[in-house]
């Protein structure tokens, strides 16, 4: 019996090792990311912008996110520490002066060597196409100085011990999330978009707080280019289920996990392509701002500018097409209905238009080649037509 168990163990290890090395997809967590979100918790009382919401997040999420509760118990006495003030300061400055949220912190945190190691894994610079060269340089400097301080905080407060003490919660979250993901979905995405990345990684972040309503959490997508030239893409995922008993970890919802993962990975395929045509979107900017679309999308989805509106539509189009390629019509239909209810009104037209792309992949080798055609869907609309579609959705709710 003992020999059988040994053989089974070796077989399991071999299979696990083989799957890990043949698949470009994995689920893990980042000490850098969750150390940053720990610092965010400590900084809440010092925020000038969104202070009430930050305090609400702590009060709400600490009741059903065990890692947040553990963090408050161990580090709550540091709410007036240097890192608490610095974290509040950088978030307020980035938001007020540059219009940048904390999602911008993910790429530099992943570009830095994992704490407690010092230094950067690659030559990091901040880039945003709505900022000037000088502004991008200013933000790069702010972020680099901040992460240096965060690294010192990690070492001085022995945050590594916290991760060891809560190892079971992190490993449980990784296992729970892994069970929700459809097999080989990255291949379906690569087939649709016509390009690929080196690695696809979900990073569970039990420390990231996002008030859970109707099983919805927060995902943040980013990418890191390695010195080799290869690019890895990431989704950082807050819990989206309330942990009510032992054995739960906050990620046991298949629809939300699949939606967030394909969505956030999709941004790495889509954003760069849309940003190339910023000037071509001027006509849609006028439609977006003069119709009721900006007001309703800002309120329901946090989409407050025309360029983001286009990006978010195309990412959602990619979600649906990925499900179609996987012959998962149920998921595709559920995604379409879900997004239409949230006023992504151009989706039906985009789904019709994308048929031209699918029919001629010799001409359109990548999704990026077809983006100019998709932009026409937005430009060829009108204020009256946009408002009519919005009103129809409102009536159906």
Secondary structure, 3 states (H helix, E strand, C coil): CHHHHHHHHHHHHHHHHHHHHHCCEEEECCHHHHHHHHHHHHHHHHCCCCHHHHHHHHHHHCCCCHHHHHHHHHHHHHCCCHHHHHHHHHHHHHHHHHCCCHHHHHHHHHHECCCCCCCECCCCCCCCCCCCHHHHHHHHHHHHHHHHHHHHHHHHCCHHHHHHHCHHHHHHHHHHHHCCCCCCHHHHHHHHHCCCCCEEEEEECCCCCCCCCCCCCCEEEEEEECCCCCEEEEEEECCCCCCCCCCCCCCCCHHHHHHHHHHHHHHHHHHHHHHCCHHHHHHHHHHHHHCCHHHHHHHHHCCCCHHHHHHHHHHHHHHHHHHHHCCCHHHHHHHHHHHHHCCCCCHHHHHHHHHHHHHCCCCCCCHHHHHHHHHHHHHCCCHHHHHHHHHHHHHHC
